[in-house]
Amino acid sequence: MPIAYWGFNLYNAKTFPIFSSHLFMSNGTKYDIPSIVNSQFELDKDAYNQHGKVNLSIFFALTYGFSFATITHVSLFYVKEIYHRFKASLKEKPDIHTKLMEKYDDIPAWWFYSLMAPSGTASLLCTVLKPEVQLPWWGLIFACGMAFLFTLPISIITATTNQANPPKCIVQTPGLNVITEYAMGLIMPGYPIANFVGTIVASTVNVGTTWWLLGSIKDICLDSLPPDSPWTCPTDRVFFDASVIWGLVGPRRIFGSAGSYSALNWFFLIGAAGPVIVYALHRMFPNQRWIPLINLPVLLGATASMPPATAVNYNSWLLIGIIFNFFVFRYRKKWWTRYNYILSAALDAGVAFMGVVLYFSLTMENKRIDW
């Protein structure tokens, strides 16, 4: 990344921030998205041609390139495993834990169907009755089919590497998150139904809280807020800018012949050639035991959360991971076996708890922490 930015000034990188999810004009100012949207919420081509092409920060652009490489790599080299896992999910005999869990009351299937039917019906009605949704009814069905198709393979990659993957917008969010929550109902003896009810209650509270926040906090999620504001919505900003790239403007004007980033399509080839390079290195240096451990989906897909995640987040994860999954695992394995994942859950819960404490103790009093 530093070489692309300072060395080659790739895609006029120095004109824009090195790390940002915002979209920019050629002079480095933020792109005025509303000015290229017409009254039908579609791209105003004349206004777009007048404003010029959409530009990305070098990190944001290369993140898409790495994602392209990950898609190719997984498609070529994990398809057999994905197929076997799919067959196993239908025919595999339950393990000992699943057998032990059978003595507890399971969640009736009709509970899920009773949720899916009205939500699916409401979604279809919105596509027909609300033209501002801009999604035909067949588009909704296609999106559901894509989610069904990708859920298993992306779940496999996520479970084995703990990394997200490019199709996460419609699969991992909320698909894999829901699966993860329901897995807790399987892991904790006697709680499948309680977990189901808790998930429904939590989802309802989340929607209500979000609705209240959007109507109560001035300029929430807007650029007019100071950078250190807790209401800048960095994750939602990434989703918004991605919707502009892939929806409003379209990939042809970004990554195709009409865009500035068509060279990123070569990353598809890099994803296919990567394992060949690793294999060649292993043949050249057979005594180096770490070479076969190179996992390209982890290396290529590790940036999928950046932005909105930053180097600070990754450095924290790296430090904690090395301490507990290398040193503690190697020298205090009994402690690791018993407490490692309990500590992981405690750290996650601690962050959420401190967020609440800081809000009531500082934010409500209009006090800020300046590091």
C-alpha positions as CSV (number, residue, x, y, z in Angstrom):
1,M,0.0,0.0,0.0
2,P,2.7,2.6,0.8
3,I,4.5,1.7,-2.5
4,A,1.3,2.2,-4.4
5,Y,0.6,5.5,-2.7
6,W,4.0,7.2,-2.3
7,G,6.0,5.2,-4.8
8,F,3.9,4.9,-7.9
9,N,1.1,7.4,-7.1
10,L,-1.3,4.7,-8.5
11,Y,-4.6,6.1,-9.7
12,N,-3.5,9.6,-8.6
13,A,-3.5,8.2,-5.1
14,K,-1.8,11.3,-3.5
15,T,-4.8,13.4,-4.6
16,F,-7.0,11.5,-2.1
17,P,-6.6,10.2,1.4
18,I,-4.6,6.9,1.6
19,F,-7.4,5.4,3.7
20,S,-11.0,6.4,3.2
21,S,-14.3,4.9,2.1
22,H,-15.6,8.2,0.7
23,L,-15.9,8.8,-3.0
24,F,-14.0,11.7,-4.6
25,M,-13.9,13.9,-7.6
26,S,-10.7,14.2,-9.6
27,N,-9.5,17.3,-7.7
28,G,-9.7,15.4,-4.3
29,T,-13.0,16.9,-3.0
30,K,-15.8,14.6,-1.9
31,Y,-18.2,13.6,-4.6
32,D,-21.6,15.3,-4.4
33,I,-23.7,12.1,-4.8
34,P,-27.2,13.8,-4.6
35,S,-26.2,16.1,-7.6
36,I,-26.0,13.1,-9.9
37,V,-29.3,11.5,-8.9
38,N,-32.5,12.4,-10.8
39,S,-36.0,12.6,-9.6
40,Q,-36.5,8.9,-10.2
41,F,-33.5,8.1,-7.9
42,E,-31.5,7.0,-10.9
43,L,-28.2,8.1,-12.3
44,D,-28.4,11.4,-14.1
45,K,-25.9,10.7,-16.9
46,D,-25.5,14.3,-18.0
47,A,-24.8,15.4,-14.5
48,Y,-22.4,12.5,-14.0
49,N,-20.5,13.3,-17.2
50,Q,-20.3,16.9,-16.0
51,H,-18.9,16.1,-12.6
52,G,-16.6,13.4,-13.9
53,K,-15.7,9.9,-12.9
54,V,-15.9,8.6,-9.3
55,N,-12.6,8.2,-7.7
56,L,-11.6,5.9,-4.7
57,S,-8.9,6.1,-2.1
58,I,-6.0,3.7,-3.0
59,F,-6.8,1.5,0.0
60,F,-10.5,1.3,-0.9
61,A,-9.7,0.5,-4.5
62,L,-7.1,-2.2,-3.7
63,T,-9.5,-3.8,-1.2
64,Y,-11.9,-4.5,-4.1
65,G,-8.9,-6.0,-6.0
66,F,-8.1,-8.3,-3.2
67,S,-11.7,-9.3,-3.0
68,F,-11.7,-10.1,-6.7
69,A,-8.7,-12.4,-6.2
70,T,-10.4,-14.1,-3.2
71,I,-13.5,-14.9,-5.3
72,T,-11.5,-16.6,-8.0
73,H,-9.3,-18.5,-5.5
74,V,-12.3,-19.8,-3.6
75,S,-14.2,-20.7,-6.8
76,L,-11.3,-22.7,-8.2
77,F,-9.7,-24.4,-5.2
78,Y,-12.5,-24.8,-2.7
79,V,-15.4,-25.9,-4.9
80,K,-14.8,-29.6,-4.1
81,E,-14.7,-29.0,-0.4
82,I,-17.8,-26.8,-0.6
83,Y,-19.6,-29.6,-2.5
84,H,-18.6,-32.3,0.0
85,R,-19.7,-30.1,2.9
86,F,-23.0,-29.5,1.2
87,K,-23.6,-33.2,0.8
88,A,-22.5,-33.8,4.4
89,S,-24.9,-31.3,5.7
90,L,-27.7,-33.4,4.2
91,K,-26.5,-36.9,5.0
92,E,-23.9,-36.7,7.7
93,K,-24.8,-38.4,11.0
94,P,-25.1,-36.2,14.0
95,D,-22.1,-35.9,16.3
96,I,-22.2,-36.7,20.0
97,H,-23.0,-33.1,21.0
98,T,-26.0,-33.0,18.6
99,K,-27.2,-36.4,20.0
100,L,-27.0,-35.0,23.5
101,M,-28.9,-31.9,22.5
102,E,-31.8,-34.0,21.1
103,K,-33.2,-34.5,24.6
104,Y,-34.0,-30.8,24.8
105,D,-37.0,-29.2,23.2
106,D,-36.1,-28.1,19.6
107,I,-37.4,-25.1,17.8
108,P,-40.5,-26.0,15.7
109,A,-39.9,-25.5,12.0
110,W,-43.2,-23.7,11.6
111,W,-41.8,-20.9,13.8
112,F,-39.3,-20.1,11.1
113,Y,-41.9,-20.4,8.3
114,S,-44.3,-18.1,10.2
115,L,-41.5,-15.5,10.2
116,M,-40.4,-16.0,6.6
117,A,-43.9,-15.9,5.1
118,P,-45.0,-12.4,6.2
119,S,-41.5,-10.9,5.8
120,G,-41.2,-12.3,2.3
121,T,-44.7,-11.1,1.4
122,A,-44.0,-7.7,2.8
123,S,-40.8,-7.5,0.8
124,L,-42.5,-8.4,-2.4
125,L,-45.3,-5.9,-1.8
126,C,-42.7,-3.2,-1.3
127,T,-41.0,-3.9,-4.6
128,V,-44.4,-3.6,-6.3
129,L,-46.1,-0.8,-4.5
130,K,-43.0,1.4,-3.7
131,P,-41.2,2.4,-6.9
132,E,-38.5,4.2,-4.9
133,V,-37.3,0.8,-3.8
134,Q,-36.0,0.4,-7.4
135,L,-36.0,-3.4,-7.2
136,P,-38.3,-5.5,-9.4
137,W,-40.0,-8.5,-7.8
138,W,-37.7,-10.9,-9.7
139,G,-34.7,-9.0,-8.3
140,L,-35.8,-9.8,-4.8
141,I,-36.2,-13.5,-5.7
142,F,-32.8,-13.5,-7.3
143,A,-31.2,-11.9,-4.3
144,C,-32.7,-14.5,-2.0
145,G,-31.4,-17.2,-4.4
146,M,-27.9,-15.7,-4.3
147,A,-28.1,-15.7,-0.5
148,F,-29.1,-19.4,-0.5
149,L,-26.4,-20.3,-2.9
150,F,-23.6,-18.5,-1.0
151,T,-24.5,-19.1,2.6
152,L,-22.9,-22.5,2.9
153,P,-19.6,-21.8,1.1
154,I,-19.1,-18.4,2.8
155,S,-20.0,-20.0,6.1
156,I,-17.3,-22.7,5.6
157,I,-14.6,-20.1,4.7
158,T,-15.7,-17.9,7.6
159,A,-15.7,-20.8,10.1
160,T,-12.3,-22.1,9.1
161,T,-10.5,-18.8,8.6
162,N,-12.5,-16.3,10.8
163,Q,-12.4,-13.9,7.8
164,A,-15.2,-12.3,5.9
165,N,-15.6,-12.7,2.1
166,P,-16.7,-10.4,-0.8
167,P,-20.4,-11.5,-1.0
168,K,-20.9,-10.6,2.7
169,C,-23.3,-7.8,1.9
170,I,-26.2,-10.2,1.3
171,V,-24.9,-13.3,3.0
172,Q,-22.9,-12.5,6.0
173,T,-25.0,-9.6,6.9
174,P,-27.4,-10.7,8.3
175,G,-27.2,-14.3,7.2
176,L,-24.1,-15.5,9.0
177,N,-24.8,-13.4,12.0
178,V,-28.1,-15.0,12.5
179,I,-26.6,-18.5,12.1
180,T,-24.0,-17.6,14.7
181,E,-26.6,-16.5,17.1
182,Y,-28.6,-19.7,16.6
183,A,-25.4,-21.7,17.0
184,M,-25.3,-20.5,20.6
185,G,-28.7,-22.2,21.2
186,L,-27.1,-25.4,20.1
187,I,-24.0,-25.0,22.1
188,M,-25.7,-24.0,25.4
189,P,-27.6,-27.1,26.7
190,G,-31.4,-26.6,27.1
191,Y,-31.6,-23.2,25.4
192,P,-32.6,-23.5,21.7
193,I,-36.1,-22.0,22.2
194,A,-34.9,-19.3,24.6
195,N,-32.2,-18.3,22.2
196,F,-34.8,-18.1,19.4
197,V,-37.1,-15.9,21.5
198,G,-34.1,-13.8,22.6
199,T,-33.1,-13.2,19.0
200,I,-36.6,-12.0,18.1
201,V,-36.7,-9.7,21.1
202,A,-33.2,-8.3,20.4
203,S,-34.0,-7.7,16.7
204,T,-37.2,-5.8,17.6
205,V,-35.3,-3.7,20.2
206,N,-32.6,-2.9,17.6
207,V,-35.1,-1.7,15.0
208,G,-36.8,0.4,17.5
209,T,-33.6,1.9,18.8
210,T,-32.4,2.6,15.3
211,W,-35.7,4.3,14.5
212,W,-35.4,6.5,17.6
213,L,-31.8,7.4,16.9
214,L,-32.4,8.5,13.4
215,G,-35.2,10.8,14.5
216,S,-33.5,12.1,17.6
217,I,-29.9,12.8,16.8
218,K,-29.2,15.8,14.6
219,D,-27.1,15.1,11.4
220,I,-26.6,11.5,12.4
221,C,-24.4,9.7,9.8
222,L,-23.7,12.9,8.0
223,D,-20.3,14.4,7.1
224,S,-21.1,17.6,9.0
225,L,-20.5,15.8,12.3
226,P,-16.9,16.0,13.7
227,P,-14.7,13.0,13.0
228,D,-14.6,11.9,16.7
229,S,-18.4,11.9,17.0
230,P,-19.9,8.5,17.9
231,W,-22.7,9.0,15.4
232,T,-20.7,9.1,12.1
233,C,-21.9,5.6,11.2
234,P,-18.6,4.4,9.5
235,T,-20.0,0.9,8.6
236,D,-23.2,2.4,7.1
237,R,-21.0,4.9,5.1
238,V,-19.1,2.0,3.5
239,F,-22.4,0.3,2.6
240,F,-23.7,3.6,1.1
241,D,-20.6,4.2,-1.0
242,A,-20.6,0.6,-2.1
243,S,-24.3,1.0,-3.2
244,V,-23.2,4.0,-5.3
245,I,-20.4,2.0,-6.9
246,W,-22.3,-1.2,-7.6
247,G,-25.8,0.3,-8.0
248,L,-26.2,3.9,-8.9
249,V,-23.1,4.4,-11.0
250,G,-22.6,0.7,-11.8
251,P,-19.4,-1.4,-12.0
252,R,-19.0,-0.7,-15.8
253,R,-18.3,2.9,-15.0
254,I,-15.9,2.0,-12.2
255,F,-14.2,-1.3,-13.0
256,G,-15.2,-1.6,-16.7
257,S,-14.0,0.0,-19.9
258,A,-15.7,3.3,-18.9
259,G,-14.0,3.5,-15.5
260,S,-10.6,4.3,-14.1
261,Y,-10.1,1.0,-12.2
262,S,-10.4,-1.6,-15.0
263,A,-6.9,-2.8,-14.2
264,L,-8.2,-4.2,-10.9
265,N,-9.8,-7.0,-12.9
266,W,-6.3,-8.6,-13.2
267,F,-6.7,-9.5,-9.6
268,F,-9.0,-12.3,-10.7
269,L,-6.0,-13.8,-12.4
270,I,-3.9,-13.3,-9.3
271,G,-6.4,-15.2,-7.3
272,A,-6.0,-18.1,-9.7
273,A,-2.2,-18.0,-9.9
274,G,-1.6,-17.5,-6.1
275,P,-1.7,-21.2,-5.2
276,V,0.8,-22.0,-8.0
277,I,3.2,-19.6,-6.5
278,V,2.8,-21.1,-3.0
279,Y,3.3,-24.6,-4.4
280,A,6.5,-23.5,-6.3
281,L,7.9,-22.0,-3.1
282,H,7.2,-25.2,-1.2
283,R,9.0,-27.2,-3.9
284,M,12.0,-24.8,-3.8
285,F,12.2,-24.7,0.0
286,P,10.8,-28.1,1.2
287,N,12.3,-27.7,4.7
288,Q,10.4,-24.5,5.4
289,R,7.3,-25.8,7.2
290,W,5.5,-22.5,7.3
291,I,5.1,-22.3,3.5
292,P,2.3,-24.9,3.3
293,L,0.5,-23.0,6.0
294,I,0.0,-20.0,3.8
295,N,-3.8,-19.5,3.4
296,L,-4.5,-17.2,0.5
297,P,-8.2,-16.6,1.4
298,V,-7.0,-15.3,4.8
299,L,-4.3,-13.1,3.3
300,L,-6.4,-11.7,0.4
301,G,-9.7,-11.4,2.3
302,A,-8.2,-10.0,5.5
303,T,-8.8,-6.4,4.2
304,A,-12.5,-7.1,3.5
305,S,-13.4,-5.2,6.7
306,M,-11.1,-2.2,5.9
307,P,-12.7,0.3,5.8
308,P,-14.5,0.9,8.2
309,A,-12.0,-1.1,10.3
310,T,-8.6,0.6,10.6
311,A,-5.0,-0.5,11.3
312,V,-5.7,0.1,15.0
313,N,-8.4,-2.6,15.0
314,Y,-6.1,-5.0,13.1
315,N,-3.1,-4.4,15.4
316,S,-5.3,-5.1,18.5
317,W,-6.6,-8.3,16.9
318,L,-3.1,-9.3,15.9
319,L,-1.6,-8.7,19.4
320,I,-4.4,-10.5,21.2
321,G,-4.3,-13.4,18.7
322,I,-0.5,-13.9,19.0
323,I,-0.6,-13.8,22.8
324,F,-3.4,-16.2,23.4
325,N,-3.4,-18.4,20.2
326,F,0.3,-18.9,20.0
327,F,2.1,-18.3,23.4
328,V,-0.7,-19.3,25.7
329,F,-1.7,-22.2,23.4
330,R,1.8,-23.5,23.3
331,Y,2.9,-23.0,27.0
332,R,-0.4,-23.0,28.9
333,K,-2.6,-25.3,26.9
334,K,-4.9,-26.4,29.7
335,W,-5.7,-22.8,30.6
336,W,-6.2,-22.1,26.9
337,T,-8.6,-25.0,26.5
338,R,-10.7,-23.9,29.4
339,Y,-10.7,-20.1,29.3
340,N,-9.6,-18.9,25.9
341,Y,-13.0,-18.5,24.3
342,I,-14.6,-17.4,27.6
343,L,-12.1,-14.6,27.6
344,S,-12.9,-13.8,24.0
345,A,-16.6,-13.5,24.8
346,A,-15.8,-11.4,27.9
347,L,-13.7,-9.0,25.8
348,D,-16.6,-8.6,23.3
349,A,-19.1,-8.1,26.1
350,G,-16.7,-5.6,27.8
351,V,-16.6,-3.4,24.7
352,A,-20.4,-3.3,24.5
353,F,-20.7,-2.6,28.2
354,M,-18.1,0.2,28.2
355,G,-19.9,1.7,25.2
356,V,-23.0,2.1,27.4
357,V,-21.0,3.4,30.4
358,L,-19.2,6.0,28.2
359,Y,-22.5,7.2,26.7
360,F,-24.2,7.8,30.0
361,S,-21.1,9.1,31.8
362,L,-19.6,11.3,29.1
363,T,-21.6,11.7,25.9
364,M,-24.8,12.7,27.7
365,E,-22.8,15.3,29.6
366,N,-21.3,16.6,26.3
367,K,-17.8,15.6,27.4
368,R,-15.2,14.1,25.1
369,I,-12.0,12.2,25.5
370,D,-9.1,13.7,23.5
371,W,-6.3,11.2,23.1
